Amino acid sequence: MRHTLHSDAAIKGTLFPAITSNLYVHYCVFPLAGTGYFELPIVALEFFGEGALGLLAFGDLLQDAVEIVLPCDSLVAPTVLASRARGSRLLQHMHKRFLELPIVGQLLDRLSASSHE
């Protein structure tokens, strides 16, 4: 069975800047207001939402999945997931920390990334 995590980040045009992630009826929100995360570039926030946030929030629900798709709505985020972010020290650091997460280690061989266009 293939499961798809969905996520989005919003810092402009909203009263409540946040990163969200969902898996079917399960939903989580990571608020950004009043945090240092609010200062990160949008691609970093998108990467966090598409990778770490969804897997940390819903990893237990994904243990039996054959494939887990992380669709990204930023064209840069899937590049980060696929190429280790060679051009950005921040994204390289985030990618390294992403790979160090225990849930990522458990699911890595079943993760794939795609891009919304």
N, C-alpha and C positions, 0 to 999 in steps of 0.2 A: 504494500500500500504506500502510495506517495502522499506525503503531507506537505502543505505549503504554509509557511509563516508569512504574515503580512505585517508591515511596519511603515511608519511615516514619522517625520520630524517636522515641527512647525515652530519657527521663532518669530516670524513676521505675519501680520494680518490675523492674529489671534489674541484673545485676552489671556489665554493660559498656554504659554509656550511649553511644549512637552515633546516627548518621544512616545509613540504608542506602538504596541505590538499585539497581534491577535492570532489565535489558532482556533478557527471555527467559532464557537460561542465563548471562548476564553479570551479575555482582554486584559491588558495591563497598560498603565500610564506611568511614565517616568517624568515628573515635572522638572522644568528647567529654571523657572523663575527663582531668583535668590541663590542660585548655585553658580559655581565657576564653569560648569558645563555650558551655560548659556553663551559663553564667549567663544566656544569652539566653532570652527567653520561648519557649514551645513553638511558638507560631505562626511565629516567626522561623525556628526550626529546621526546621519543616515546609516553609516557603517555600523555604529553602535546599536542602533535599533534593529537593523536587518540581521546582524550577527549575534552579538552577545545578549542583548535584552530578550529577544524572543526565545533563544535557547535556554537562558537562565530561568525565565518565567515558565516555560512549557516543556523543558527537557524531559521531565518525568512522563509526560504524555506521549513522548516521541520514541520511547525505548524500543517499541516493536516495529517501528517504521522501516521499510525497505529503502526509501529515499526521502530526504528532507530537502525541500527547495526553499532557498532564501531569495525571493524576488526583490530586486532593488529598483527604486524609481529614479535614482540618480545614475547617469551613465558612468560616473566615476566609481561609485560603490562596487558594482560587479567587477570592475577592473581591479579594485583593491583586493577583493576576495580571491580573484583568480591570479593576480600577478605579484602579490606581496607588497604592493604600494611602493614600488622602487623610487618614485619621485618625491615622496613626502616623508620627512622624519616622523611627524606626528602619526601619520597613517601606518608607517612601518612599526612604530611602537604599539599602536592599537592592534595591529595584526598579530604581532608577537604575543601580546597579552591575551588576545582572542584564542590563539592556539594553545595557550597555557591553561585555559579554563578546563576543569575536569569534565564538564559536560561536552565540551567540544572534542576532547580526547575520546570520549565514549562514542560519539556520533560521527566523527570526522569522515570515516570511510563511506558514510551514507549522505553526506552533505553535498549539495550542488547550488550554484548561483545562476540566476537568470536576470534579465533586464526587462522592465516595462518600457515600451517605446510608444 
